[in-house]
Amino acid sequence: MSDRLADAYDLVIFDLDGVIYLIDKPIPGAAEAVGELRSAGIPIAYATNNASRRAADVAALLSGMGVPATPAEVLTSAGAAAALLAERFPAGAPVLVVGAEALRADVRDAGLTPVGTLEDKPVAVVQGFGPEVGWQLLAEAALAVRAGATWVATNTDRTLPSPRGPLPGNGSLVAVLRTALDREPDVVVGKPQPALFTTAASLSDAQRPLAVGDRLDTDIEGAVGAGMDSLLVLTGVSGPGELLSAPESRRPTYVSADLAGLFRPETAARIPYEGDDLGGWQITRADKSVTLTGDGDPVDALRLLTGPAWAGDTVAAGSDQARTLLDSWGV
C-alpha cells in the first residue's frame, strides 16, 4: 500500500490563489501535482473565496494553465452567496451587488435582480472582490444597509496573493463598510466558514477529504471547522512565523513547501513533529523554551518547532544558520 500523503484521502480540495496560481500565473509544479492526482484516480475540487470569476471562467482559466478542471469541480464564494440569497428572498428580488461582473451574473442566475443604487430598493447587499469597486458603489451599499438591506459578504480575506506581494482583498473592502456602518456583515459565506468544504465533500460523497490551502485564517481555519485534515503550503500568504503562533483553530495537519508534499510520505509533512532532531536541525529543550541549531531544509526546522511553539515555549536560535532562518520568519 502506498504511503504517499494524498493516497490516504478520497478527495483533495484545493484553494486557488496562492496554491494553484498567483492572480493569473500558475505556481510551479501545480499542474503536475493535479495531473498526478488525476492519474491516481483521486477526485479533486477547487474551493475559492475569490468572487471575481464564475465557476466556468475559473475552470477555463485553470485549463488554460494546464490544470484540468471542469465547472462542476469549482465552488466559488460568489456562487454560494447567490444561492444563499435565493433561499432567503423571492424570485426577482433586487440585490445590490458590490463586486465584479461574475458576482452579478451569479446573482442573476440564482433568479434575483442585480441592482446598483439605493433607489432600486434592494432587499440585500452582496459584497465580493472586484478590482473596479469604488467609493460610489460602496456609498450606495452603505445607504442600503442602513435602510435595512441584509448585508452578505462573500468572504473577508484581507489580502490577495500576487507575484508582487499581498494586495488588498475583499476583506479590506468589507472593512470600509464596517467602518462606515460600525457593524459586521449579517452573513459571511466563504472560508473560514466551513460551507465550501462541506459542500465539496458532499458533492463527491467523500468520507476522508483533505483541504489544501495557503492561508491559516481562511483555508486552514475553515478545514478545522469542517472537521477535515489540511495541508498548508508555503506558496501564498501565510508563512512560517504565522504558523508557529497559530491558535488551535488555525493549525493544519501537515505543512509543505509546495504541492510536492502531497506525494511524499505523510510522516514527512505531519505536524507537530515528535522528536528533537530532523534533517540536520536540532532543538534543545529547557524550561518553557527551545533553542534551534544546525542547518538544513527550512520546512524541517519548522516542523521541529511547531510542537514547542504551540505549547507556548519561547523559540531561540543557537547558531548563525538558525538565527538567519528565524529572522527571515520574523521570529
Secondary structure, 3 states (H helix, E strand, C coil): CCCEHHHHCCEEEECCECCCEECCEECCCHHHHHHHHHHCCCCEEEEECCCCCCHHHHHHHHHHCCCCCCHHHEEEHHHHHHHHHHHHCCCCCEEEEECCHHHHHHHHHCCCEEECCHHHCCCEEEECCCCCCCHHHHHHHHHHHHCCCEEEECCCCCEECCCCCCEECHHHHHHHHHHHHCCCCCEECCCCCCHHHHHHHHHHCCCCEEEEECCHHHHHHHHHHCCCEEEEECCCCCCHHHHHCCCHHHCCCEEECCHHHHHCEHHHCECCCCCCEECCEEEEEECCEEEEEECCCHHHHHHHHHHHHHCCCEEEECCHHHHHHHHHHCC
